[in-house]
Amino acid sequence: NSYTKLYENYVDLILTYGSGVWGLKSYTFPESVQNRAIRMYLGVHRFASNKAINGDFGWSSALNKRRKCALRLWNNLCSLPSDRICRQTFIWSHDICRRNWCHDMKRLFFSIDGNNDVYDAMMPVNVNFYYDALVVKDKNQWKEDVHKFPKLRLYRTFKNEYCTEVYVKHLFNKKLRSIMAQFRSGTLPLKIETGRFNNIPIELRLCEFCENNSIEDEMHFLIECTKYDTVRNGLLLKATQTIYNFEDLANCDKFISIMSNSDLVKECAQFLVDAYSIRQNCQTVSWRP
């Protein structure tokens, strides 16, 4: 909450300055600044999916923040006395409605209401209502986009709502928060991820630390790999106490249940840190001459 407040007051105020006039179009730079701020907080690198980190962080898009400013400007212009020059210019622009600010506002209203009644009547609107409608549209679009990225194959099994996740708001230290964010976004350096850069076929990205002959993906790392059985006991015990009939679930269902249960966030993050530490130590030993 503190990080969000700092960003809104020291960054957003600059990025949205005057955006009531210019901010109705999509620009790359404001979104990239916001994505960079999210990456810094989560502790993930630039290869982490923007869809995943935004979905976990739950911030509204930079475009919608600018649209909110434009809606406020619309209300101000609609409320001005008719003898004001700004009001007369607004009416002139409204009548032309071609390749100008009013035309962009008309398209915005139509995208929300499906008609031009508000635009034609030149009437003030409820800014919060329209802003919330834009946020809902973005969330629905996010759900569709998540299914378009093969890298998010597991992410979309346990994440189906665009909202701030518990591990983001929890008072984790940076190490726990970072490894949790990497794991969820599919960028923790497991074989399933590193094999992409070495052009290794996905079926050959096998785990080198157990004898299961399985692909080392996130589910294998969290549930199946016998190398981490000793540090997994605490997580599985808490999962058994928290999730009904947990022991009878299939491994894929166990994975989804753990990743989507807010009561297991701390235990899951601690397991990831301990298990990945074991993995790194094994790699160090195997490469030692």
C-alpha positions as CSV (number, residue, x, y, z in Angstrom):
1,N,0.0,0.0,0.0
2,S,2.9,2.4,0.8
3,Y,4.6,1.5,-2.5
4,T,1.4,2.2,-4.4
5,K,0.9,5.5,-2.7
6,L,4.4,6.6,-3.4
7,Y,4.1,5.6,-7.1
8,E,0.7,7.4,-7.5
9,N,2.0,10.6,-5.8
10,Y,5.6,10.8,-7.3
11,V,5.3,9.0,-10.7
12,D,1.7,9.0,-11.8
13,L,1.3,12.7,-11.2
14,I,4.1,13.3,-13.8
15,L,3.0,10.6,-16.3
16,T,-0.6,11.8,-16.3
17,Y,0.2,15.6,-16.3
18,G,-2.1,17.2,-18.8
19,S,-3.3,13.7,-20.0
20,G,-6.9,14.9,-20.0
21,V,-5.9,16.5,-23.3
22,W,-3.5,14.0,-24.8
23,G,-4.0,10.8,-23.0
24,L,-6.8,9.0,-24.8
25,K,-4.5,7.2,-27.2
26,S,-2.2,4.3,-26.2
27,Y,1.5,5.1,-25.6
28,T,4.3,2.7,-24.9
29,F,6.3,4.8,-22.5
30,P,3.9,5.2,-19.6
31,E,3.0,1.5,-19.6
32,S,6.7,0.6,-19.6
33,V,7.4,2.9,-16.7
34,Q,4.6,1.3,-14.7
35,N,5.8,-2.2,-15.6
36,R,9.3,-1.3,-14.6
37,A,8.0,-0.1,-11.2
38,I,6.2,-3.4,-10.7
39,R,9.2,-5.5,-11.7
40,M,11.4,-3.6,-9.2
41,Y,9.0,-4.3,-6.4
42,L,8.5,-8.0,-7.3
43,G,12.1,-8.6,-8.0
44,V,11.7,-10.1,-11.5
45,H,13.7,-9.5,-14.6
46,R,12.6,-8.1,-17.9
47,F,11.7,-11.6,-19.4
48,A,8.8,-12.0,-16.9
49,S,5.5,-11.8,-18.6
50,N,3.8,-8.4,-18.3
51,K,0.4,-10.2,-18.2
52,A,1.5,-12.2,-15.1
53,I,3.1,-9.4,-13.1
54,N,0.3,-7.0,-13.8
55,G,-2.3,-9.7,-13.0
56,D,-0.6,-10.3,-9.6
57,F,0.0,-6.7,-8.8
58,G,-3.6,-5.5,-9.7
59,W,-2.8,-1.9,-10.7
60,S,-5.0,-0.2,-13.2
61,S,-3.4,0.3,-16.6
62,A,-1.7,3.6,-17.3
63,L,-4.1,4.1,-20.2
64,N,-7.2,3.9,-17.9
65,K,-5.6,6.4,-15.5
66,R,-5.3,8.9,-18.4
67,R,-8.8,8.2,-19.5
68,K,-10.0,9.1,-16.1
69,C,-8.3,12.4,-16.4
70,A,-10.0,12.9,-19.8
71,L,-13.4,12.2,-18.2
72,R,-12.8,14.8,-15.6
73,L,-11.9,17.3,-18.3
74,W,-15.1,16.4,-20.2
75,N,-17.1,17.2,-17.0
76,N,-15.4,20.5,-16.6
77,L,-15.9,21.6,-20.1
78,C,-19.6,20.5,-20.0
79,S,-20.1,22.6,-16.9
80,L,-18.5,25.8,-18.1
81,P,-20.8,28.9,-18.7
82,S,-21.6,29.5,-22.4
83,D,-19.8,32.8,-22.6
84,R,-16.4,31.2,-21.7
85,I,-13.9,30.9,-24.6
86,C,-13.0,27.4,-23.6
87,R,-16.7,26.4,-23.7
88,Q,-17.2,27.9,-27.1
89,T,-14.1,26.1,-28.4
90,F,-15.4,22.9,-26.9
91,I,-18.7,23.3,-28.7
92,W,-16.9,24.0,-32.0
93,S,-14.7,20.9,-31.6
94,H,-17.8,18.9,-30.6
95,D,-19.6,19.9,-33.8
96,I,-16.7,19.0,-36.0
97,C,-15.9,15.7,-34.3
98,R,-13.3,14.5,-36.7
99,R,-9.7,13.6,-35.8
100,N,-9.8,15.7,-32.7
101,W,-10.2,15.3,-28.9
102,C,-14.0,15.2,-29.0
103,H,-13.9,12.4,-31.6
104,D,-11.7,10.4,-29.2
105,M,-14.1,11.0,-26.4
106,K,-17.0,9.9,-28.6
107,R,-15.3,6.6,-29.2
108,L,-14.6,6.2,-25.5
109,F,-18.2,6.7,-24.6
110,F,-19.4,4.4,-27.3
111,S,-17.0,1.7,-26.1
112,I,-18.6,1.8,-22.7
113,D,-22.2,2.5,-23.3
114,G,-22.6,1.2,-26.9
115,N,-24.3,4.5,-27.9
116,N,-23.6,8.2,-28.3
117,D,-26.3,9.6,-26.0
118,V,-23.9,11.1,-23.5
119,Y,-21.7,12.6,-26.2
120,D,-24.6,14.1,-28.2
121,A,-26.2,15.6,-25.0
122,M,-22.8,17.1,-23.9
123,M,-23.7,16.1,-20.3
124,P,-21.4,15.5,-17.3
125,V,-20.9,11.9,-16.4
126,N,-20.2,9.9,-13.2
127,V,-16.4,9.5,-13.5
128,N,-16.1,6.7,-11.1
129,F,-18.8,4.7,-12.8
130,Y,-17.2,5.0,-16.2
131,Y,-13.7,4.4,-14.8
132,D,-14.9,1.2,-13.1
133,A,-16.5,0.1,-16.4
134,L,-13.1,0.6,-18.2
135,V,-11.4,-1.4,-15.4
136,V,-13.8,-4.3,-15.9
137,K,-13.2,-4.3,-19.6
138,D,-9.5,-4.4,-19.0
139,K,-9.9,-7.3,-16.6
140,N,-11.9,-9.3,-19.2
141,Q,-9.3,-8.6,-21.9
142,W,-6.6,-9.7,-19.5
143,K,-8.4,-13.1,-19.0
144,E,-8.4,-13.6,-22.8
145,D,-4.8,-12.5,-23.3
146,V,-3.4,-14.9,-20.6
147,H,-4.6,-17.8,-22.7
148,K,-2.6,-16.7,-25.7
149,F,0.8,-17.1,-24.1
150,P,2.3,-20.7,-23.9
151,K,4.7,-19.5,-21.2
152,L,1.7,-18.9,-18.9
153,R,0.4,-22.5,-19.3
154,L,0.5,-23.2,-15.5
155,Y,-0.2,-19.6,-14.4
156,R,-3.6,-19.6,-15.9
157,T,-4.6,-22.8,-14.1
158,F,-4.5,-21.1,-10.7
159,K,-4.9,-17.4,-11.5
160,N,-8.2,-16.4,-13.0
161,E,-8.9,-12.9,-11.5
162,Y,-7.0,-9.7,-12.1
163,C,-6.4,-8.6,-8.5
164,T,-3.6,-7.9,-6.0
165,E,-2.3,-11.2,-4.7
166,V,-1.7,-11.9,-1.0
167,Y,2.1,-12.4,-1.5
168,V,2.3,-8.9,-3.0
169,K,0.6,-7.3,0.0
170,H,2.2,-9.6,2.6
171,L,5.2,-8.2,4.6
172,F,7.6,-10.6,2.9
173,N,11.3,-9.9,2.6
174,K,12.5,-9.2,-0.9
175,K,14.0,-12.7,-1.4
176,L,10.7,-14.5,-0.6
177,R,8.6,-12.0,-2.7
178,S,11.0,-12.3,-5.7
179,I,11.2,-16.1,-5.8
180,M,7.4,-16.3,-5.5
181,A,6.9,-13.8,-8.3
182,Q,9.4,-15.7,-10.6
183,F,7.8,-19.0,-9.9
184,R,4.3,-17.8,-10.6
185,S,5.3,-16.0,-13.8
186,G,7.3,-19.0,-15.1
187,T,10.7,-17.3,-15.1
188,L,12.4,-19.2,-12.2
189,P,15.4,-20.7,-13.9
190,L,14.1,-24.3,-14.0
191,K,14.9,-26.5,-17.0
192,I,11.5,-25.8,-18.6
193,E,12.6,-22.1,-18.8
194,T,16.4,-22.3,-19.4
195,G,15.8,-24.9,-22.1
196,R,14.0,-22.3,-24.2
197,F,17.2,-20.3,-24.6
198,N,19.2,-23.4,-25.5
199,N,16.6,-24.5,-28.1
200,I,16.1,-27.8,-26.2
201,P,12.8,-29.5,-27.2
202,I,10.3,-29.3,-24.3
203,E,10.1,-33.0,-23.9
204,L,13.9,-33.2,-23.3
205,R,14.0,-30.5,-20.6
206,L,14.2,-33.2,-17.9
207,C,14.9,-32.8,-14.2
208,E,18.6,-33.7,-13.4
209,F,18.0,-34.0,-9.7
210,C,15.7,-37.0,-9.4
211,E,15.0,-40.3,-11.2
212,N,11.4,-39.6,-12.2
213,N,12.5,-38.8,-15.8
214,S,10.0,-35.9,-15.8
215,I,10.1,-32.4,-17.3
216,E,11.4,-30.0,-14.7
217,D,8.5,-27.5,-14.7
218,E,6.9,-25.6,-11.9
219,M,4.6,-28.5,-10.9
220,H,7.4,-31.0,-10.8
221,F,9.5,-28.7,-8.7
222,L,6.7,-27.9,-6.2
223,I,5.0,-31.3,-5.9
224,E,6.9,-34.2,-7.5
225,C,10.7,-33.9,-7.3
226,T,12.1,-36.2,-4.6
227,K,15.2,-34.1,-4.2
228,Y,13.2,-31.6,-2.1
229,D,11.2,-34.0,0.0
230,T,12.8,-33.0,3.2
231,V,12.0,-29.3,2.9
232,R,8.5,-30.0,1.4
233,N,7.1,-31.7,4.5
234,G,6.1,-28.4,6.2
235,L,4.2,-27.2,3.1
236,L,2.4,-30.5,2.6
237,L,1.5,-30.7,6.3
238,K,-0.1,-27.2,6.2
239,A,-1.8,-28.0,2.9
240,T,-3.3,-31.2,4.4
241,Q,-4.6,-29.1,7.3
242,T,-6.0,-26.4,5.1
243,I,-7.3,-28.1,2.0
244,Y,-10.0,-30.7,2.3
245,N,-9.1,-34.1,1.0
246,F,-5.7,-32.8,-0.1
247,E,-3.9,-36.1,0.0
248,D,-6.3,-37.8,-2.4
249,L,-5.9,-35.1,-5.1
250,A,-3.9,-35.7,-8.3
251,N,-0.6,-33.8,-8.4
252,C,-1.9,-31.2,-10.9
253,D,-4.8,-30.5,-8.5
254,K,-2.5,-30.3,-5.6
255,F,-0.4,-27.8,-7.4
256,I,-3.4,-25.6,-8.3
257,S,-4.8,-25.9,-4.7
258,I,-1.5,-24.8,-3.2
259,M,-0.9,-21.9,-5.6
260,S,-4.5,-20.6,-5.3
261,N,-4.8,-20.8,-1.5
262,S,-3.9,-17.6,0.2
263,D,-3.4,-19.4,3.6
264,L,-0.4,-21.3,2.1
265,V,1.5,-18.3,0.7
266,K,4.1,-18.1,3.4
267,E,4.8,-21.8,3.5
268,C,4.9,-22.0,-0.3
269,A,7.4,-19.1,-0.6
270,Q,9.6,-20.6,2.1
271,F,9.7,-23.9,0.4
272,L,10.6,-22.3,-2.9
273,V,13.6,-20.5,-1.2
274,D,14.8,-23.7,0.5
275,A,14.3,-26.0,-2.5
276,Y,15.9,-23.6,-4.9
277,S,18.9,-23.2,-2.6
278,I,19.3,-27.0,-2.6
279,R,19.1,-27.0,-6.4
280,Q,21.8,-24.3,-6.7
281,N,24.1,-26.1,-4.3
282,C,23.7,-29.3,-6.4
283,Q,24.5,-27.4,-9.6
284,T,27.6,-25.9,-7.9
285,V,28.9,-29.3,-6.9
286,S,28.3,-30.9,-10.2
287,W,30.2,-28.2,-12.1
288,R,33.2,-28.2,-9.6
289,P,36.3,-29.6,-11.3
